[in-house]
Amino acid sequence: SEPSGEAGVRYVGRVDLSDARGGRFSWSGTGLVARFMGSSVALNLGIVVGGTGAGFLAEHFGWRSGFLVLGAAGVAVAVLAHRGFSAGAVMSSVAAAQRPAIMEVLRYLIRVPTFHLILAKIMLSGFTIWIFISWLPLYFREVLHLTLGAAGFAGTFIIQVSFVVGLAAGGWISDRWSAGDPRRRLLMLAMCY
């Protein structure tokens, strides 16, 4: 069975935090892996398209146009999401008695050492990525005299394509290396820093 909604979030949480309960997690087929990789590629492609589009819009229509276009797109996505998703349908798969309270979840996560490691990893990655995404297009614009659109593309594409290639290669290596011992996955994550 394929995960959706809250159940899908639990799958991802179980992958990262499986050793907290001493359990092992295995992917049930390649469909879930493909969707995870697809969403990751889409996220990074969105950053590149956003940086390029914002630069193009600012160059041709002024800096406010990016906010107007993105704001309108955000409202359109919200309307589509409201029509396309029903909280009742997603939550009906999990009985109310089975859903833990938010404080229970937070208390549990505070006790999971791997959660702290993953949180620190994500924070370090986020700091680095946002420094480059914010600074690199400006650098290309001022030093290499690129147009705003070209600077937006170059400043985001370089970082994001390396991320996608690294994610795919690292995932492949991690899957093979951790096949005998799932705890090696966190060691692989640590070695990337």
C-alpha positions in Angstrom: 0.0 0.0 0.0 1.2 3.5 -0.9 1.4 6.1 1.8 -0.5 9.4 1.6 -0.9 12.4 3.9 0.0 11.8 7.5 0.9 8.2 6.8 3.4 9.4 4.2 5.0 11.7 6.7 5.3 8.8 9.2 7.2 6.7 6.5 9.8 9.5 6.1 10.1 9.9 9.9 10.5 6.1 10.3 13.3 6.1 7.7 15.3 8.8 9.6 14.4 7.7 13.2 14.2 4.0 12.8 17.0 3.2 15.2 15.3 5.2 18.0 12.9 2.3 18.6 15.4 -0.4 17.6 13.3 -1.2 14.6 14.3 -1.6 11.0 12.7 0.1 8.1 12.6 -1.1 4.5 11.2 0.7 1.5 8.2 -1.1 0.1 9.0 -1.0 -3.6 10.6 1.6 -5.7 7.5 3.8 -6.1 8.1 5.5 -2.8 11.7 6.1 -3.5 10.9 7.5 -6.9 8.3 9.9 -5.4 10.8 11.1 -2.7 13.5 11.7 -5.3 11.0 13.4 -7.6 9.8 15.8 -4.9 13.4 16.6 -4.0 14.3 17.3 -7.7 11.1 19.4 -8.0 12.0 21.4 -5.0 15.5 22.2 -6.3 14.2 22.9 -9.8 11.7 25.3 -8.2 14.6 27.2 -6.6 16.4 27.5 -10.0 13.2 28.5 -11.9 12.3 30.9 -9.1 15.7 32.6 -9.1 15.8 32.8 -12.9 12.2 34.0 -13.2 12.6 36.6 -10.4 15.7 38.0 -12.1 14.0 38.1 -15.5 10.9 39.8 -14.1 13.0 42.4 -12.1 15.1 43.1 -15.2 12.1 43.6 -17.5 9.2 44.7 -15.3 10.8 46.0 -12.1 11.5 44.3 -8.7 7.8 44.4 -7.6 6.6 42.2 -10.4 8.3 39.1 -8.8 6.2 39.6 -5.7 3.0 40.1 -7.6 3.6 37.0 -9.8 4.6 34.8 -6.9 1.8 36.1 -4.7 -0.8 35.3 -7.4 0.8 31.8 -8.0 0.6 31.2 -4.2 -3.0 32.1 -4.1 -3.8 29.8 -7.1 -1.9 26.9 -5.5 -3.8 27.4 -2.2 -7.1 27.4 -4.0 -6.2 24.2 -5.9 -4.9 22.6 -2.8 -8.1 23.4 -0.9 -10.2 21.9 -3.7 -7.9 18.9 -4.3 -7.2 17.8 -0.8 -9.6 16.9 2.0 -8.3 16.8 5.5 -11.1 14.3 6.4 -10.0 11.9 3.7 -6.4 12.0 4.8 -7.1 11.8 8.5 -9.7 9.1 8.2 -7.0 6.5 7.7 -5.7 7.1 11.2 -8.2 6.8 14.0 -8.3 9.7 16.4 -7.3 7.5 19.3 -4.1 6.6 17.4 -3.0 10.2 16.7 -0.6 11.4 19.5 -0.9 14.9 20.9 1.7 17.5 19.7 3.4 17.6 23.1 3.7 13.9 23.1 5.4 14.0 19.8 7.8 16.8 20.8 8.7 15.0 24.1 9.4 11.8 22.0 11.6 13.7 19.5 13.6 15.4 22.3 14.6 12.0 23.6 15.8 10.7 20.2 19.5 11.4 19.7 19.3 10.9 15.9 16.7 13.6 15.7 19.2 16.1 17.1 21.8 15.0 14.6 19.5 15.3 11.7 18.2 18.7 12.9 21.8 20.0 13.2 22.6 18.7 9.7 19.6 20.4 8.2 20.4 23.7 10.0 24.0 23.6 8.8 22.9 22.9 5.2 20.2 25.6 5.4 22.7 28.2 6.5 25.1 27.4 3.8 22.5 27.2 1.0 20.8 30.4 1.9 24.1 32.3 2.0 24.9 31.1 -1.5 21.5 31.5 -2.9 21.3 35.1 -1.5 24.8 36.2 -2.3 26.0 34.3 -5.5 23.5 36.0 -8.0 24.5 39.4 -6.6 28.2 38.5 -7.0 27.6 37.4 -10.6 25.7 40.5 -11.4 28.3 42.9 -9.9 31.5 41.2 -10.8 30.7 39.4 -14.1 28.1 42.0 -15.2 25.4 39.3 -16.0 21.8 40.3 -16.5 19.5 39.8 -13.6 18.0 36.7 -15.2 21.3 35.2 -16.1 22.7 35.9 -12.6 19.6 34.4 -11.0 20.0 31.3 -13.1 23.8 30.9 -12.6 23.6 31.6 -8.9 21.0 29.0 -8.2 21.6 26.3 -10.9 25.2 25.7 -9.8 24.2 25.0 -6.2 21.0 23.1 -6.9 22.4 20.8 -9.7 25.2 19.8 -7.4 22.7 19.1 -4.7 20.5 16.8 -6.9 23.5 14.9 -8.2 24.9 14.5 -4.7 21.6 13.4 -3.3 21.2 10.7 -6.0 24.8 9.5 -5.8 24.8 9.6 -2.0 21.5 7.8 -1.8 22.7 5.1 -4.1 26.0 4.7 -2.1 24.1 4.8 1.2 21.6 2.1 0.1 24.4 -0.3 -0.8 26.6 0.4 2.2 23.8 0.2 4.7 22.2 -2.9 3.3 23.9 -5.0 6.1 23.4 -2.6 8.9 20.9 0.3 8.8 22.9 2.3 11.3 25.5 3.0 8.6 23.0 5.4 7.1 23.7 8.0 9.8 27.4 7.3 9.5 27.2 8.0 5.8 25.3 11.3 6.6 28.1 12.3 9.0 30.8 11.5 6.5 29.3 14.0 4.1 30.3 16.8 6.4 
